[in-house]
Every structure is written in structure tokens, then in C-alpha cells.
Amino acid sequence: MTAKFIIDEEEIKRYERKLYAEEKSEATREKYLRNLKKYSDWLSGRDATKELAIEWKESLIKSGYAPETINACLAAINKLFVYRRKNWKIKYLRLQRKTYRDDSKDLSRVEYERILNTLKKDDKKQRLSLIIETLCSTGIRAGELKYITVEAIQKRQAEITLKGKTRTALLPEKLCVKLAAYANKKGITEGPIFITRNKSPIDRRQIWSENEKGWRQSGREA
């Protein structure tokens, strides 16, 4: 008799450890786990099967999810199936590649400055203002802010390591001056500039939570 395959909390934790062992980025792990939890909730304790996985895919389509979102959900469960040695690969939706870029999603210089000016008026939003300025000035990702350190400011460049590869992000002089002033004000003498109350690097969820509030205050919808 085939053992039941229940995707419960314990199963998801094992899957999380597997992703961590593969050195997947924090953002990738969060995405996989979020989508797997969504599938687990949909199953509602039922024994996972390929037929039900296909049914879930169809339910996502009927619910109006974007094809990219559906494929992200399928990627999460397909990876789990491979890990658990289930020959259940679910076919992804075929996507039509865009031959243009949607300029409406770009942030104009005027909007960028308006966001910063709005945040600077609020003492509690100074860190968020500096985070946005750092991201826009360097081109790094939100999850890479931990590499913006006191030591990096002194060298005017940050060494960013991801998946075994290292690249250098140059830090503009004006930005370094602002970062150094912020670090001095907060009593940060070494390590990451943007940290939590527990002294650990701020994570992307906290950044985007703050960013969404500041974005709306500036008059532009997130």
C-alpha cells in the first residue's frame, strides 16, 4: 500500500531545510514556501496526488491569477515533488515573451525626488529615505542591503556575494557621506548600516513594508 503524502507543516519545514541546504536566496525560499503553503491550504489535509496538483493548477487559472504567478506556484510544488521523488511534474503555462518594456512602471526622476522629499519631512522615515536612495544609486537588490557596511563605505564599494559569485557595487561619494552620517548618528561602528533593533540586518519584508507606506504617502500607488 502506497504511503500517504500529506503536505503539512512538518513537510513544509523539511522542504525549507532542503532549500536552505541548496543555498537558495532568502527571496527564493520565501517565494517557494509561500506558494507551497498556498497549495497546502488548498489541499486542506487531503493526500497529495498528481491529479490534485493538476486540479489546483486549473483552479488558479479559473481564479484569474496571472500566468507568471501560476508558474511560480507550479515551480514550488514541482521542486517538492522532485525532492520527494514523485514523478508528478506539472506542465507550466506557456508564456508569450514581451518584446517591449512597460514604461508606465518606471519611476520617473520627479516621482523619485517627491518620494524622498516626502520621507525626509518625517524623522521616522529617514532610514527608509536612505534605503531607497541607496537602492537607486547602486542598483543593488533589497536583499543585498546587508552588504552596505561601514567597511564598504570606507572603501566606497560593496562586495556582494550571491550563490558563490561576487560582484562589486560602487558607492557614490555623496551617498557614502550620507551613509556615514547616518551610521554615526545611530552609533554603528562596524558591519551593516541598516539593521533592526536586535542588530541583525534588515530583511526585504521589513523594507517593503516601510516602502509601501512611504510610497503611498508620496502620492503614487504602490
C-alpha positions in Angstrom: 0.0 0.0 0.0 1.4 3.4 -1.0 2.1 5.7 1.9 0.1 8.9 2.0 1.8 12.1 1.0 0.4 14.9 3.2 1.8 18.4 2.7 1.6 19.6 6.3 3.6 22.0 8.4 6.3 19.3 9.1 6.6 18.6 5.4 7.0 22.2 4.6 9.7 22.6 7.3 11.7 19.7 5.7 11.3 21.4 2.3 12.6 24.6 3.8 15.7 22.9 5.2 16.3 21.4 1.7 16.1 24.9 0.1 18.5 26.3 2.7 20.9 23.4 2.1 20.9 24.2 -1.6 21.8 27.8 -0.7 18.8 29.3 -2.3 18.5 33.0 -1.7 16.2 34.3 1.1 13.8 35.8 -1.6 13.6 32.4 -3.4 13.0 30.5 -0.3 10.2 32.8 0.8 8.6 32.6 -2.7 8.7 28.7 -2.8 7.4 28.4 0.8 4.6 30.9 0.3 3.4 29.1 -2.8 3.7 25.7 -1.2 1.7 26.9 1.9 -0.9 28.1 -0.6 -1.1 24.7 -2.1 -1.2 23.0 1.3 -4.1 25.2 2.4 -6.0 24.3 -0.8 -5.5 20.6 -0.2 -7.0 21.0 3.3 -5.4 17.8 4.6 -6.1 15.7 1.6 -3.5 13.2 0.4 -1.4 15.0 -2.3 -1.6 13.4 -5.8 -0.7 14.4 -9.3 -4.4 14.6 -10.2 -5.0 17.1 -7.4 -2.0 19.1 -8.4 -3.4 19.4 -11.9 -6.8 20.4 -10.4 -5.1 23.1 -8.3 -3.4 24.5 -11.4 -6.8 24.7 -13.1 -8.3 26.4 -10.1 -5.6 29.0 -10.2 -6.4 29.6 -13.9 -10.1 30.0 -13.2 -9.4 32.3 -10.3 -7.7 34.7 -12.7 -4.1 34.6 -11.5 -1.5 35.9 -13.9 0.3 33.2 -15.9 3.6 34.2 -14.2 2.1 33.8 -10.8 0.7 30.4 -11.7 4.0 29.2 -13.0 5.7 30.3 -9.8 3.2 28.2 -7.8 3.8 25.2 -10.0 7.6 25.7 -9.7 7.2 25.4 -5.9 5.3 22.1 -6.0 7.3 20.6 -8.8 10.5 21.1 -6.9 8.9 19.5 -3.9 7.8 16.5 -6.0 11.4 16.1 -7.3 12.7 16.3 -3.7 10.2 13.6 -2.6 10.9 11.5 -5.7 7.4 11.8 -7.1 7.2 11.6 -10.9 4.5 14.2 -11.0 5.9 17.2 -12.9 3.1 19.5 -13.7 3.3 21.4 -17.0 3.8 25.1 -16.9 1.7 27.6 -18.8 3.3 28.8 -22.0 4.2 32.5 -21.8 4.4 34.9 -24.7 7.6 36.8 -24.4 7.1 40.6 -24.3 9.1 42.4 -27.0 8.7 45.7 -25.2 9.0 47.2 -21.7 6.1 48.8 -20.0 7.4 52.3 -19.3 4.4 53.1 -17.1 6.0 51.0 -14.4 9.2 53.1 -14.4 9.8 55.5 -11.6 10.5 59.0 -13.1 13.1 61.4 -11.6 10.3 63.7 -10.4 8.5 60.8 -8.7 11.7 59.6 -7.1 12.6 63.0 -5.7 9.0 63.5 -4.5 9.2 60.3 -2.6 12.5 61.2 -1.0 11.3 64.7 -0.1 8.1 63.3 1.5 10.1 60.8 3.6 12.7 63.4 4.7 10.0 65.5 6.2 9.3 62.7 8.7 12.1 62.0 11.1 10.9 58.4 11.5 11.2 57.8 7.7 14.9 59.0 7.3 16.1 55.4 7.2 13.6 54.4 4.5 14.6 57.5 2.5 18.3 56.5 2.7 17.4 52.9 1.8 15.6 54.0 -1.3 18.4 56.3 -2.2 21.0 53.5 -1.7 19.0 51.1 -3.9 18.5 53.6 -6.7 22.1 54.8 -6.6 23.8 51.4 -6.6 21.3 49.2 -8.5 21.6 46.5 -5.8 18.6 44.4 -4.7 16.7 45.0 -1.4 18.0 41.6 -0.1 21.6 42.8 -0.7 21.5 45.8 1.6 23.3 43.8 4.2 26.5 44.3 2.2 26.2 48.1 2.6 28.5 48.2 5.7 30.7 50.7 7.5 33.7 49.0 5.9 32.1 49.3 2.4 31.5 53.0 2.9 35.2 53.5 3.8 36.2 51.7 0.6 33.4 53.3 -1.4 32.4 49.9 -2.8 30.5 46.9 -1.6 31.5 43.3 -2.4 28.2 41.4 -2.9 28.3 37.6 -2.8 25.4 35.5 -4.0 25.3 31.8 -5.0 29.1 31.6 -4.9 29.6 34.6 -7.2 30.9 38.0 -6.1 30.4 41.4 -7.8 31.4 44.9 -6.8 28.8 47.7 -6.4 30.4 51.2 -6.4 29.1 53.6 -3.9 28.8 57.3 -5.0 30.7 59.8 -2.8 27.6 61.7 -1.9 25.8 58.5 -0.8 28.8 57.5 1.3 28.7 60.8 3.1 25.0 60.4 3.9 25.5 56.7 5.0 28.5 57.6 7.2 26.5 60.4 8.9 23.6 58.0 9.5 25.9 55.3 10.9 27.5 57.9 13.2 24.1 59.1 14.4 23.0 55.6 15.2 26.3 54.6 16.8 27.1 52.0 14.2 30.8 51.5 14.0 31.1 48.3 12.0 29.1 45.9 9.9 25.8 46.5 8.1 24.3 50.0 8.2 20.7 49.1 8.0 19.9 46.9 11.0 17.0 46.0 13.3 16.7 46.7 17.0 18.3 43.3 17.5 21.3 44.4 15.5 20.6 41.9 12.6 20.5 43.1 9.0 17.0 44.5 8.0 15.3 42.0 5.7 13.4 42.6 2.5 10.0 42.1 4.1 10.6 44.9 6.6 12.0 47.1 3.8 9.0 46.7 1.5 6.6 47.1 4.4 8.1 50.5 5.1 8.5 51.3 1.4 4.8 50.7 0.7 3.7 53.2 3.4 6.2 55.8 2.2 5.2 55.2 -1.4 1.5 55.9 -0.7 2.3 59.0 1.4 4.2 60.4 -1.6 1.0 60.3 -3.7 1.9 57.3 -6.0 0.1 54.0 -5.7 2.4 51.0 -4.9 
